[in-house]
Amino acid sequence: MIAVSLLLVSFTNQAFAYDDEKFVVLETNLGIIVIEFFHEDAPNHTDNFIGLAESGFYDGTIFHRIIPGFMIQGGDPNTKTDNKSSWGIGGPDEKVDAEFNTIKHIRGIVSMARSQDPDSAGSQFFIVHQNSNNYEISLDGKYSVFGRIVTDESFETLDKIALVETESPNRPIDIEQVKITKATVVSSSEVSNLLELSEPERKLSVMIPEITEAVTPLTGYQKFEITEHEIVFSAPEGWVVQQPEKTQENSPDVVAVGPKVGIINPNITLTIQQTNQKTFDELISEKTDRLKVAQELGSLFIVSKQITIINDNKAYVIIAEGYFLSNDKSFDIKFKEIMIYGTEKFYTLAYGNDITDFDSQLPRFEETVDLFKILSKDSSMAESVELVEEGGGCLIATATYGSELAPQVQQLRELRDNTILSTESGIAFMAGFNQFYYSFSPTIADLEREYPVFKEVVKLSITPMLSTLSILNYAEIDSEQEMLSFGIGIILMNVGMYFVAPAIIIYKIRKQL
């Protein structure tokens, strides 16, 4: 079995159980938090947390990351120091392998924080503050739930900590308010006023049958007219097509599963939802919010985002990579998701596959999208939408600095997404610039990877440009005129540095000769 991109989750029928012998009591300056454990769901994480608590590891640490409505995060030994730049990256030398399970991340749940590596959990943990479907989508099945808080005072303390005043990036201003003064391991008999809680909520199952036989994919397409939705869906020939029961609003209406040619089965899904009179931009904003949590936690990386036109309808395209769970195994999945907007409904077509095999079946998905038809007159009539790539690869900068996560690359992305694309003139500029940039940048990036000396030359060449572009990060651009003024000024500055100044120097040298 394998889960489909962001839309499907696996479910294993595990019996609820927890260690009724041991609880952990966290004493803070704002109250007490009592944690019980789901030992059968996450035995290694439970033992690790209890062991750290018994050793005094958590004493004196703080809740260093506080996001009201989402969670509070603590357990970093670096927070015992004044070096705030190191907060959030500390932990013990020994790591705990992932124990992803089906428990939902709802209010009061205690889960393990980690880096992008699913097996990187150490000591840091977070407690969910409020229920949110957006957060559940981003967290469920991707972070190891190992406990929950179990007293009224615990929930009161959680609310108090969540309301503590913070500064960027989500750090408490008064750390004394959120300090864990003492972590104590106690038996259940020592805890009073325990709430009568039921079994933890778990994700519903929406499973796709696995095609185990490795076969050569066929090249044709099988068309299905789904009359109740007034659409035509075309799946690759030889793929198993199902219309599963729609258990949630965002559950897929159609699922197509292809033969396994690599680690997992490729899959294509179609999800149909009502717009509920929401605009195209509002739906994009909602999707961005849902994905933001996963991005912040490192479990999802957005490769590119794009607004375009598909079959005369506005469409929003996302390509991303992330970790997903199936049968207690973690997979590196890449997916492409296309949201097609109609006035009454929007239609989400998604393709998911293992990262290494993603490109092999991508043409089959793109053909499926091309053949997709809305039979009703539910059209967004979007002839005027501009094609803008937001989050596309900064190929040259990535090759120069070695990683998509390099500060210089992130600087360029933030500048583009938060500043340039905030105005119509900026959008128009990027639409034209992208066509020019991507005509030569792949070649430059390939040469950088092949010739280290050339890479260093490029680095020296683009560093001054990055310095000039950083000016826009500090500029308050509130109008089209201001964007044009700053943009023209920076262009002229770079022309001066790269062309005028060298020309003057060369001229003077020749004159002296």
Backbone torsions as a table, in degrees:
resi	resn	phi	psi	omega
1	MET	NA	147.7	176.7
2	ILE	-144.6	142.0	179.8
3	ALA	-79.6	150.4	-179.6
4	VAL	-94.1	116.5	176.2
5	SER	29.6	-126.5	-178.0
6	LEU	-89.9	-2.5	-165.5
7	LEU	-96.8	-28.3	-174.3
8	LEU	-118.0	150.2	178.3
9	VAL	-133.8	147.2	178.3
10	SER	-86.4	157.6	-178.6
11	PHE	-138.3	124.1	173.9
12	THR	-111.8	137.2	-173.3
13	ASN	-83.5	82.4	179.8
14	GLN	-101.2	139.8	177.3
15	ALA	-76.7	141.7	179.0
16	PHE	-69.4	131.5	176.5
17	ALA	-158.1	152.8	173.8
18	TYR	-149.9	163.5	179.8
19	ASP	-75.3	101.4	-176.8
20	ASP	-82.5	5.0	178.8
21	GLU	-94.5	-30.9	-173.4
22	LYS	-128.3	135.4	169.7
23	PHE	-124.7	162.1	172.3
24	VAL	-118.5	129.8	178.0
25	VAL	-107.2	119.3	175.8
26	LEU	-98.7	116.0	176.7
27	GLU	-92.4	122.2	178.1
28	THR	-123.9	169.6	178.7
29	ASN	-71.7	-11.6	178.1
30	LEU	-108.3	3.9	178.1
31	GLY	138.3	-174.2	-175.3
32	ILE	-106.6	143.5	174.4
33	ILE	-123.1	122.5	179.5
34	VAL	-107.9	128.4	-175.7
35	ILE	-117.2	129.2	168.5
36	GLU	-104.4	165.0	-169.4
37	PHE	-122.3	148.0	173.5
38	PHE	-100.5	78.6	-170.3
39	HIS	-64.6	-38.6	-177.4
40	GLU	-71.5	-28.3	179.0
41	ASP	-79.5	-35.8	-176.8
42	ALA	-144.8	69.0	-175.0
43	PRO	-62.0	-40.1	-177.2
44	ASN	-71.2	-39.9	177.2
45	HIS	-66.5	-38.4	177.7
46	THR	-62.5	-50.2	-179.4
47	ASP	-62.5	-38.6	179.6
48	ASN	-63.4	-46.3	-178.1
49	PHE	-65.1	-45.4	179.4
50	ILE	-62.6	-42.7	179.3
51	GLY	-61.5	-43.5	178.2
52	LEU	-64.3	-40.9	178.5
53	ALA	-63.0	-43.5	179.7
54	GLU	-63.4	-33.1	-177.3
55	SER	-80.6	-7.7	-177.1
56	GLY	85.1	10.8	-175.9
57	PHE	-57.6	-39.7	-174.6
58	TYR	-84.2	-12.7	-177.9
59	ASP	-62.7	125.4	177.9
60	GLY	89.5	-6.2	175.8
61	THR	-80.2	167.5	-178.5
62	ILE	-126.1	165.1	167.5
63	PHE	-81.8	97.7	-169.1
64	HIS	-87.0	-11.5	-178.9
65	ARG	-133.5	115.3	-174.4
66	ILE	-127.9	118.6	178.2
67	ILE	-127.8	100.8	-178.7
68	PRO	-55.2	138.5	-178.4
69	GLY	84.3	-11.3	-179.6
70	PHE	-118.6	-74.2	-175.8
71	MET	-166.5	168.0	168.1
72	ILE	-120.4	138.5	-174.8
73	GLN	-124.5	136.6	179.7
74	GLY	-148.1	-168.9	175.9
75	GLY	95.8	7.8	-179.3
76	ASP	-91.1	118.6	179.4
77	PRO	-64.3	-21.6	178.5
78	ASN	-64.6	-20.0	-179.1
79	THR	-74.4	-4.5	173.7
80	LYS	-77.9	-10.5	179.7
81	THR	-105.3	170.4	178.8
82	ASP	-89.4	-2.2	-178.7
83	ASN	-80.6	85.9	-175.1
84	LYS	-64.0	-24.9	179.7
85	SER	-65.1	-21.0	179.7
86	SER	-93.1	-6.8	-179.8
87	TRP	-66.4	134.5	178.0
88	GLY	99.1	-7.6	-178.4
89	ILE	-119.5	3.1	-176.8
90	GLY	-91.5	166.4	178.9
91	GLY	165.9	175.7	178.2
92	PRO	-72.1	165.0	178.8
93	ASP	-67.6	-38.1	-178.6
94	GLU	-82.1	134.5	179.4
95	LYS	-109.0	160.5	-178.4
96	VAL	-113.1	126.4	177.5
97	ASP	-63.3	148.7	-177.3
98	ALA	-58.1	140.3	172.7
99	GLU	-129.3	61.3	-179.6
100	PHE	-62.5	139.4	-179.2
101	ASN	-141.0	-173.8	-172.7
102	THR	-98.9	5.4	179.7
103	ILE	-68.5	133.1	-177.4
104	LYS	-79.1	145.1	177.1
105	HIS	-83.3	81.7	177.2
106	ILE	-110.5	176.9	-176.1
107	ARG	-50.9	129.1	176.7
108	GLY	91.7	-10.2	179.5
109	ILE	-70.8	139.6	177.2
110	VAL	-109.0	123.9	-175.7
111	SER	-133.7	160.9	-176.1
112	MET	-90.9	130.8	173.3
113	ALA	-78.3	156.2	179.8
114	ARG	-158.8	170.9	172.5
115	SER	-87.9	-165.8	179.4
116	GLN	-62.7	-29.2	175.5
117	ASP	-71.6	121.2	-177.4
118	PRO	-64.5	-19.7	-178.9
119	ASP	-103.0	34.4	-174.1
120	SER	-111.4	8.7	-179.9
121	ALA	-64.9	140.2	-180.0
122	GLY	-130.3	-82.0	-179.1
123	SER	-126.3	-22.1	-175.6
124	GLN	-73.5	138.2	-178.1
125	PHE	-138.9	165.0	175.3
126	PHE	-138.7	152.5	178.1
127	ILE	-116.8	125.3	-177.9
128	VAL	-70.0	129.1	-176.8
129	HIS	-83.5	-49.7	-176.8
130	GLN	-136.7	154.1	174.5
131	ASN	-66.4	137.9	175.7
132	SER	-159.2	122.6	179.2
133	ASN	-62.1	-33.9	178.7
134	ASN	-61.0	-43.0	-178.8
135	TYR	-72.2	-37.3	179.2
136	GLU	-60.6	-42.2	179.2
137	ILE	-59.5	-38.9	-177.0
138	SER	-78.8	-26.0	-171.6
139	LEU	-107.3	-38.5	-173.1
140	ASP	-59.4	129.1	178.8
141	GLY	79.1	-0.8	-177.0
142	LYS	-122.1	-10.8	176.6
143	TYR	-131.8	144.6	-172.6
144	SER	-84.0	104.5	174.1
145	VAL	-75.4	131.6	-179.4
146	PHE	-134.0	-0.9	179.8
147	GLY	-172.6	-173.9	175.7
148	ARG	-158.8	160.0	177.3
149	ILE	-86.3	149.8	-163.1
150	VAL	-135.9	14.5	176.3
151	THR	-133.1	158.2	177.2
152	ASP	-59.8	-41.8	179.7
153	GLU	-62.4	-34.3	179.0
154	SER	-61.8	-44.3	178.8
155	PHE	-68.1	-36.9	176.5
156	GLU	-63.4	-41.7	178.4
157	THR	-65.2	-41.4	177.1
158	LEU	-56.7	-46.0	179.9
159	ASP	-64.7	-39.3	179.6
160	LYS	-63.8	-44.6	-179.4
161	ILE	-65.8	-39.3	-179.1
162	ALA	-63.6	-24.0	-178.2
163	LEU	-94.3	0.8	178.7
164	VAL	-64.6	137.9	-178.9
165	GLU	-64.6	136.0	-177.2
166	THR	-124.7	166.6	172.4
167	GLU	-128.9	168.5	-179.8
168	SER	-65.1	139.0	-7.8
169	PRO	-94.6	89.3	175.9
170	ASN	65.4	28.1	179.3
171	ARG	-94.1	141.5	178.4
172	PRO	-67.7	140.3	177.3
173	ILE	-74.6	-46.5	178.2
174	ASP	-100.3	96.9	-175.1
175	ILE	-69.7	-22.0	-179.9
176	GLU	-65.8	-26.6	179.3
177	GLN	-69.4	-28.0	-171.0
178	VAL	-117.0	23.8	-178.8
179	LYS	-84.4	136.7	170.8
180	ILE	-85.4	101.2	-176.6
181	THR	-73.8	-31.6	-177.8
182	LYS	-157.7	135.0	172.5
183	ALA	-115.0	123.1	-173.7
184	THR	-125.5	135.5	174.9
185	VAL	-93.5	125.3	-177.5
186	VAL	-131.6	164.9	174.4
187	SER	-86.5	162.1	-178.2
188	SER	-61.3	-31.2	-179.3
189	SER	-68.5	-18.0	-179.5
190	GLU	-87.9	-5.1	-177.7
191	VAL	-103.5	123.2	179.1
192	SER	-100.7	161.3	175.2
193	ASN	60.5	37.1	175.6
194	LEU	-66.9	135.7	177.2
195	LEU	-74.5	147.0	175.6
196	GLU	-86.2	91.2	-176.8
197	LEU	-101.5	144.5	177.6
198	SER	-82.3	-177.5	176.4
199	GLU	-59.3	148.9	-179.2
200	PRO	-64.8	147.2	177.7
201	GLU	-69.4	140.7	-179.1
202	ARG	-124.5	158.3	179.2
203	LYS	-69.5	142.6	175.0
204	LEU	-72.4	154.7	-177.8
205	SER	-92.0	133.3	169.0
206	VAL	-136.0	90.6	-170.9
207	MET	-102.8	149.4	179.0
208	ILE	-111.1	130.8	178.9
209	PRO	-66.2	136.9	-178.9
210	GLU	-87.2	130.2	174.3
211	ILE	-92.3	105.9	-170.4
212	THR	-82.7	-23.1	-176.5
213	GLU	-78.1	124.1	177.5
214	ALA	-81.1	114.7	-177.5
215	VAL	-130.5	162.4	175.3
216	THR	-75.2	121.8	-177.9
217	PRO	-60.1	141.2	174.6
218	LEU	-78.0	167.9	-172.8
219	THR	-108.9	-12.1	-177.3
220	GLY	-85.1	-173.9	-179.2
221	TYR	-135.6	146.7	177.4
222	GLN	-112.5	125.0	-175.2
223	LYS	-99.9	141.5	178.8
224	PHE	-131.9	119.8	174.4
225	GLU	-92.9	115.1	-177.7
226	ILE	-100.3	98.0	-169.9
227	THR	-64.3	-35.9	-176.7
228	GLU	-66.3	-23.7	179.1
229	HIS	-107.7	-2.8	178.5
230	GLU	55.6	50.3	178.8
231	ILE	-137.4	162.5	169.6
232	VAL	-119.1	122.5	179.8
233	PHE	-113.2	130.1	-179.8
234	SER	-115.8	119.9	178.9
235	ALA	-106.6	149.6	176.4
236	PRO	-56.8	139.9	179.7
237	GLU	-63.1	138.5	-178.1
238	GLY	91.0	-8.9	176.5
239	TRP	-87.2	144.9	176.6
240	VAL	-80.9	125.0	-177.9
241	VAL	-111.7	130.9	179.3
242	GLN	-131.2	154.8	168.7
243	GLN	-118.0	85.2	-175.4
244	PRO	-68.9	160.5	175.4
245	GLU	-62.6	132.3	-177.8
246	LYS	-83.9	99.2	-176.1
247	THR	-85.8	-24.8	178.6
248	GLN	-137.9	162.3	-178.7
249	GLU	-58.4	-36.7	-177.9
250	ASN	-95.9	14.0	174.2
251	SER	-73.6	147.3	-177.7
252	PRO	-70.6	145.4	175.3
253	ASP	-87.8	-29.6	178.8
254	VAL	-137.1	137.1	178.0
255	VAL	-129.6	128.3	175.5
256	ALA	-120.3	126.8	-176.9
257	VAL	-119.6	128.1	-178.1
258	GLY	-95.9	167.3	177.7
259	PRO	-62.0	145.6	178.4
260	LYS	-76.1	118.1	175.3
261	VAL	-113.5	-6.7	178.5
262	GLY	-138.2	-130.4	-177.0
263	ILE	-77.5	-39.7	-176.7
264	ILE	-130.7	172.5	174.6
265	ASN	-82.0	130.9	171.3
266	PRO	-68.1	151.4	-178.9
267	ASN	-146.0	149.9	176.0
268	ILE	-128.8	133.1	179.6
269	THR	-126.1	153.7	172.7
270	LEU	-126.6	123.9	178.1
271	THR	-119.9	128.7	-178.0
272	ILE	-114.8	125.7	-179.3
273	GLN	-135.5	154.9	175.6
274	GLN	-76.8	141.3	176.7
275	THR	-73.5	-24.9	-176.7
276	ASN	52.8	40.5	177.0
277	GLN	65.0	17.4	175.8
278	LYS	-82.3	144.3	178.8
279	THR	-76.7	167.3	176.6
280	PHE	-57.9	-45.2	179.9
281	ASP	-64.2	-37.9	179.0
282	GLU	-64.9	-40.7	178.6
283	LEU	-67.1	-37.8	176.1
284	ILE	-63.1	-42.1	179.8
285	SER	-62.3	-41.6	178.0
286	GLU	-62.2	-44.4	179.4
287	LYS	-62.8	-41.9	178.8
288	THR	-60.0	-41.9	179.0
289	ASP	-63.9	-38.0	-179.6
290	ARG	-66.1	-36.6	-177.1
291	LEU	-83.7	-20.5	-173.2
292	LYS	-60.0	-41.3	-177.5
293	VAL	-62.1	-46.7	180.0
294	ALA	-62.0	-37.5	177.9
295	GLN	-64.7	-44.9	-179.1
296	GLU	-63.4	-34.9	-178.6
297	LEU	-85.3	-4.9	174.5
298	GLY	86.0	6.7	-179.2
299	SER	-91.0	-5.1	-178.3
300	LEU	-142.5	135.2	176.4
301	PHE	-123.9	121.0	178.3
302	ILE	-81.9	117.6	178.7
303	VAL	-79.1	-45.2	179.8
304	SER	-158.5	156.3	174.5
305	LYS	-134.4	143.5	-174.7
306	GLN	-151.9	135.7	169.5
307	ILE	-101.6	129.2	-176.2
308	THR	-150.5	-168.8	177.7
309	ILE	-121.9	129.3	175.9
310	ILE	-129.4	118.0	179.9
311	ASN	52.7	45.8	177.9
312	ASP	67.7	16.9	178.2
313	ASN	-122.0	144.0	173.0
314	LYS	-59.3	143.0	-179.7
315	ALA	-144.8	147.9	179.0
316	TYR	-123.6	123.5	-173.0
317	VAL	-115.1	130.1	177.1
318	ILE	-126.4	134.2	168.8
319	ILE	-118.0	129.1	-174.6
320	ALA	-146.5	165.1	175.6
321	GLU	-129.5	146.6	180.0
322	GLY	-168.7	176.8	177.2
323	TYR	-98.3	134.0	179.2
324	PHE	-135.8	154.4	-172.3
325	LEU	-109.2	137.0	171.8
326	SER	-151.3	124.5	179.7
327	ASN	51.2	46.5	176.7
328	ASP	64.0	17.3	175.5
329	LYS	-118.4	145.5	179.0
330	SER	-101.0	136.9	-179.8
331	PHE	-124.8	146.2	172.6
332	ASP	-87.1	107.8	-173.1
333	ILE	-111.0	139.1	170.5
334	LYS	-115.8	140.5	-179.7
335	PHE	-143.7	156.5	174.3
336	LYS	-123.8	128.4	-176.5
337	GLU	-126.3	130.2	-178.5
338	ILE	-123.1	119.2	176.2
339	MET	-100.5	115.4	179.6
340	ILE	-101.4	126.2	-170.9
341	TYR	-99.4	127.0	169.6
342	GLY	-116.1	171.5	-177.6
343	THR	-71.8	-29.9	-178.5
344	GLU	-108.4	-32.8	-178.1
345	LYS	-132.6	158.2	167.0
346	PHE	-126.1	148.3	-169.5
347	TYR	-122.5	123.3	-177.7
348	THR	-111.0	114.7	174.3
349	LEU	-101.6	128.4	-176.4
350	ALA	-134.4	140.9	176.7
351	TYR	-124.6	130.4	178.9
352	GLY	-130.7	143.8	178.8
353	ASN	-162.1	165.4	172.7
354	ASP	-58.8	144.0	-176.1
355	ILE	-52.9	-42.6	-175.9
356	THR	-69.5	-25.3	-177.4
357	ASP	-106.8	2.2	-173.9
358	PHE	-56.9	-48.2	-175.2
359	ASP	-66.1	-25.7	-175.5
360	SER	-65.2	-33.8	-178.1
361	GLN	-108.7	1.1	180.0
362	LEU	-59.4	-41.5	177.3
363	PRO	-59.6	-32.4	178.3
364	ARG	-65.1	-40.1	178.3
365	PHE	-67.5	-42.9	-179.1
366	GLU	-63.6	-35.2	175.2
367	GLU	-67.7	-38.8	175.8
368	THR	-58.3	-42.0	178.2
369	VAL	-65.3	-43.0	180.0
370	ASP	-62.4	-34.0	-177.5
371	LEU	-86.7	-8.9	-179.1
372	PHE	-67.1	130.9	-177.2
373	LYS	-130.5	136.2	171.1
374	ILE	-99.7	112.4	-174.2
375	LEU	-76.7	-25.7	178.7
376	SER	-79.0	178.5	178.0
377	LYS	-90.9	24.1	-178.4
378	ASP	-79.7	77.4	-177.0
379	SER	-119.6	142.5	177.9
380	SER	-83.3	-6.5	176.7
381	MET	48.3	62.1	-169.1
382	ALA	-106.7	49.4	-177.3
383	GLU	-64.3	-24.6	-171.4
384	SER	-96.7	1.4	-176.9
385	VAL	-69.2	133.2	179.6
386	GLU	-84.2	146.0	175.5
387	LEU	-84.3	116.7	-178.6
388	VAL	-134.4	123.0	175.4
389	GLU	-95.1	122.8	-175.5
390	GLU	-106.6	79.9	-167.2
391	GLY	115.7	10.7	176.4
392	GLY	-63.7	167.4	-175.6
393	GLY	-69.9	127.8	170.9
394	CYS	-82.2	81.4	-165.0
395	LEU	-62.0	-48.9	-176.7
396	ILE	-65.8	-47.2	-179.7
397	ALA	-62.7	-39.8	179.7
398	THR	-63.9	-45.3	178.3
399	ALA	-65.4	-35.5	-178.2
400	THR	-68.7	-45.8	-174.0
401	TYR	-100.7	0.8	167.4
402	GLY	88.7	-8.7	-176.6
403	SER	-161.7	148.8	172.6
404	GLU	-63.4	-23.6	-176.2
405	LEU	-92.6	0.9	178.7
406	ALA	-60.0	142.1	-178.0
407	PRO	-55.7	-37.8	-179.4
408	GLN	-64.9	-38.6	178.1
409	VAL	-68.0	-43.6	179.0
410	GLN	-62.8	-35.4	177.0
411	GLN	-60.0	-44.9	179.6
412	LEU	-64.6	-42.2	-180.0
413	ARG	-63.1	-47.0	-178.8
414	GLU	-63.6	-40.3	177.9
415	LEU	-60.7	-46.7	-179.5
416	ARG	-64.8	-52.6	-172.4
417	ASP	-72.1	-39.3	-172.9
418	ASN	-92.9	-22.4	-175.3
419	THR	-115.6	-61.7	-174.7
420	ILE	-63.3	-45.0	-177.1
421	LEU	-79.1	5.7	179.2
422	SER	-84.5	-8.1	180.0
423	THR	-127.5	158.5	179.0
424	GLU	-64.2	-40.8	178.8
425	SER	-65.1	-36.3	176.9
426	GLY	-65.2	-41.7	178.0
427	ILE	-62.9	-44.6	179.3
428	ALA	-62.2	-41.5	178.3
429	PHE	-61.6	-45.3	-177.7
430	MET	-66.2	-35.1	178.9
431	ALA	-60.8	-43.6	177.8
432	GLY	-73.4	-40.6	-178.9
433	PHE	-62.6	-40.9	-178.9
434	ASN	-58.5	-42.0	179.6
435	GLN	-61.1	-40.7	177.9
436	PHE	-70.2	-48.0	-174.2
437	TYR	-62.3	-47.1	-175.8
438	TYR	-77.8	-0.8	174.5
439	SER	-77.8	-22.4	-178.1
440	PHE	-130.5	-20.5	-173.9
441	SER	-61.4	-37.4	177.6
442	PRO	-58.9	-38.6	179.5
443	THR	-65.2	-44.7	178.9
444	ILE	-61.4	-44.8	-179.3
445	ALA	-62.2	-40.7	178.0
446	ASP	-63.6	-41.9	178.7
447	LEU	-64.0	-37.2	177.6
448	GLU	-62.7	-43.4	-180.0
449	ARG	-68.6	-28.6	-178.0
450	GLU	-85.2	-34.2	-175.7
451	TYR	-124.6	102.6	-178.4
452	PRO	-58.3	-34.5	179.7
453	VAL	-64.6	-42.6	177.8
454	PHE	-62.5	-37.8	177.7
455	LYS	-59.2	-42.9	179.6
456	GLU	-67.1	-36.1	177.1
457	VAL	-62.7	-44.3	178.7
458	VAL	-62.6	-41.0	-179.7
459	LYS	-60.3	-45.7	178.1
460	LEU	-63.2	-32.6	-176.2
461	SER	-74.4	-38.6	-173.6
462	ILE	-91.7	-12.4	-179.2
463	THR	-59.2	-46.2	177.0
464	PRO	-60.0	-36.9	179.6
465	MET	-64.0	-41.2	178.0
466	LEU	-61.0	-36.6	179.0
467	SER	-64.0	-42.5	179.6
468	THR	-69.6	-38.4	180.0
469	LEU	-66.1	-28.7	-179.8
470	SER	-62.2	-18.1	177.2
471	ILE	-58.2	-37.9	-178.0
472	LEU	-64.1	-26.4	179.1
473	ASN	-65.8	-24.3	-178.2
474	TYR	-104.0	-2.8	-179.2
475	ALA	-86.1	140.3	175.3
476	GLU	-94.2	98.5	-175.9
477	ILE	-103.0	109.3	-175.8
478	ASP	-115.9	1.2	-176.6
479	SER	-151.4	165.7	177.4
480	GLU	-62.8	-38.5	-179.1
481	GLN	-62.8	-42.2	179.9
482	GLU	-65.7	-40.4	177.2
483	MET	-61.4	-45.1	178.8
484	LEU	-62.7	-42.0	-178.7
485	SER	-63.4	-51.2	180.0
486	PHE	-63.9	-42.4	-178.5
487	GLY	-62.0	-47.3	179.4
488	ILE	-63.8	-40.6	179.1
489	GLY	-60.6	-44.1	-179.5
490	ILE	-69.2	-39.4	176.5
491	ILE	-59.4	-45.7	179.2
492	LEU	-63.9	-37.9	178.8
493	MET	-62.4	-43.5	-179.7
494	ASN	-70.7	-35.7	174.5
495	VAL	-60.2	-41.5	178.2
496	GLY	-62.6	-45.1	-178.1
497	MET	-67.5	-43.5	-170.4
498	TYR	-91.8	-21.1	-175.6
499	PHE	-124.4	-53.3	-174.7
500	VAL	-66.9	-51.4	-178.2
501	ALA	-59.9	-48.8	176.7
502	PRO	-59.4	-37.7	179.9
503	ALA	-63.5	-42.5	178.8
504	ILE	-63.0	-43.6	-179.6
505	ILE	-62.3	-45.9	179.8
506	ILE	-62.2	-42.2	179.6
507	TYR	-60.3	-45.2	-178.5
508	LYS	-67.0	-38.0	178.8
509	ILE	-63.8	-46.1	179.1
510	ARG	-63.2	-36.0	-179.1
511	LYS	-66.2	-38.5	179.1
512	GLN	-69.5	-32.4	178.7
513	LEU	-74.1	NA	NA
